[in-house]
Amino acid sequence: MKKLLAILLAFSMLFAFAACGGNGDEETTTAPTTTEDPFAAIDETTAAPADETTVAADETTTADATTVAGETTTVADETTTEAANAMPEGKEEIVKYYNTVINNAKKNSKSIHSNYMKHAVAGEITGIPSALDSIGQSLIKDNMGEDDSKKNVTWTSAADKNAYFPVEGETYASKLTAADVKSASITEKNGKWEIKVTTVADPRSESYSHSKGHAPKAFNAVLPGIIDGYIPGIVKSMFSVGTVATGYPSSTVVVTVDPATGNVTHANYMLYWTLYIPLGGEDVVLPFSTENDYNINW
C-alpha cells in the first residue's frame, strides 16, 4: 500500500502545481465535478442480487452427521463434526458464520500466505486538469498491477498477521453485521464450502475508519485520513487542496472453508474504492480496485 500512497501523493502535488499555473482556458476544459459514484453501473451489474442467500442445493452430505447424533454409540468427536457440518442458512447466519471462521483464521492459523496484491483502475478518471490529463492518466496506469511487497509472502507471527491480513492493524478480520452486507451465499464444492459476502456500498466521506462504514469493517480499505496525512500541509495551503475523501462501492470477499474443521483455507478479497481529491473547488475522482489473495495454513 505504501507504493500506492506514494503514487497518490505524487498526483496530489502534480495536480496542485497544475492548479497554480493554469489559465482560464484550461479551467473551462476541466472535467466537471461529480459526486456520483463512478462504480454505480459496475455495482449493479456485477454484484450478487441483494436478497441472495443461496445454500448449496445438494445437502445430502450432512445426512450422516445428523443421523449419528441419535445413536448411543456415538463417538465424542462426532458431536463437533455434526456442529461443523451444519450449513448456515440466510444472510444473518452466513455472515455470523463468516465472522467466526475468518476471525479464527487470523488468530489461530499456523500461517497466512499472501499470494498477491493487485491494483487496477476500475472506472473513469475525471477532474485532472486538462494540461496534465495525459500525463496523469499514464502515471496512474503505469503504476497499477502487482505490489511486490505482498507477493509470495508468508506471515507466521500474530504481530504480522494482525498488521497485514484484513483488517490491517487490527486483531480481527471482520466485524460485519447483516446490515453491512448486500448479499451472502454459501455453496458446496468438492467437499468444501465456498462463502461469498458482498458489502453494502459506502458513499463518499472524509471520516471512514475500521469501525465506520461497511467495507472498512472487513477489508484492507484505503482510509481517507491516511491518504490525507500524506499530503504536506504546505501543499494544501498553497494550492487549495481540500480534505481527501473516499467511497467504497460494493466489494466482495470469497473464502473456502473445510466444513469438518471450520478452518478457512483460501480467501480472496476484491475491494472497490474511489478516491476524491478536492482541487481548487473541483474533485479529481480516481476509481480503483485492489485484489488480495491468500492461502491459510493450519
Secondary structure, 3 states (H helix, E strand, C coil): CHHHHHHHHHHHHHHHHHHHHCCHHHHHHCCCCCCCCCCHHHHHHHCCCCCCCCECCCCHHHHHHHHHCCCCCCCHHHHHHHHHCCCCCHHHHHHHHHHHHHHHHHHHCCEEEEEEEEEEECCCCECCCHHHHHHHHHHHHHCCEECHHHCCEEECCHHHHHHHCCCCCCCCCCCCCHHHEEEEEEEEECCEEEEEEEECCEEEECCCECCECCHHHCCCCCCHHHHHHHCCHHHHHHHCECCCEEEECCCEEEEEEECCCCEEEEEEEEEEEEEEEEECCEEEEEEEEEEEEEEEEC
